[in-house]
C-alpha cells in the first residue's frame, strides 16, 4: 500500500513538472533587451555617456499646435522626461529583435521608408518616438526623422513629453520644426 501511495505521489510530481514545461512562456514581459548580443558600436555612446542628445526642454509638456489639435483643446496627460536609450527601428525590433550596429544598414533603410522610430532603454523598456508639434509633424515640416536616422544605433539622451495609454509608451520630442 505504501508503495502504491509513493508511486502515485511520484506520478503527480512528474506530471506537474511536465505540465509546467508545456505551459506557454511569457514573451516580451520580462523587461529585458531582446538579443542583448546585438550591441552598438564602440563609438556609439553608452548609457552613462550618450553619444548625443535629442529634444529641447520646454516649460510646457505640449506645444500650442498640440493643444489646438486636441479634443476640446485638452491633450492627453504628459510629463517632461529625459530618457537614455538606443535609437531603434521599432518595426524590426518588435518583429525580429534586431538592433545595434549589425542592424544599422537595415534599420536606417526602414526609418528612411517611414517605419516607426523607437528608443530602447538599458532596462529593456521601449518607447515610440515622435515629433511633439502636431501641425508641423502632420504637414511634414519637421526634421526629427532625419535626426533619428543620423543617430540610429547610437545611445542618446532624449528630452521630451512622455505619455502612455495601456501598454503603449511614447515620448514626443520638441525642437525639430523646420525654420
HELIX and SHEET records of a PDB file:
HELIX    1   1 UNK A    2  UNK A   22  1                                  21    
HELIX    2   2 UNK A   64  UNK A   69  1                                   6    
HELIX    3   3 UNK A   71  UNK A   73  5                                   3    
HELIX    4   4 UNK A   90  UNK A   96  1                                   7    
HELIX    5   5 UNK A  101  UNK A  103  5                                   3    
HELIX    6   6 UNK A  104  UNK A  112  1                                   9    
HELIX    7   7 UNK A  134  UNK A  138  1                                   5    
HELIX    8   8 UNK A  144  UNK A  150  1                                   7    
SHEET    1   A 6 UNK A  52  UNK A  54  0                                        
SHEET    2   A 6 UNK A 155  UNK A 165  1                                        
SHEET    3   A 6 UNK A  79  UNK A  89 -1                                        
SHEET    4   A 6 UNK A 117  UNK A 121 -1                                        
SHEET    5   A 6 UNK A 126  UNK A 131 -1                                        
SHEET    6   A 6 UNK A 168  UNK A 173  1                                        
END                                                                             
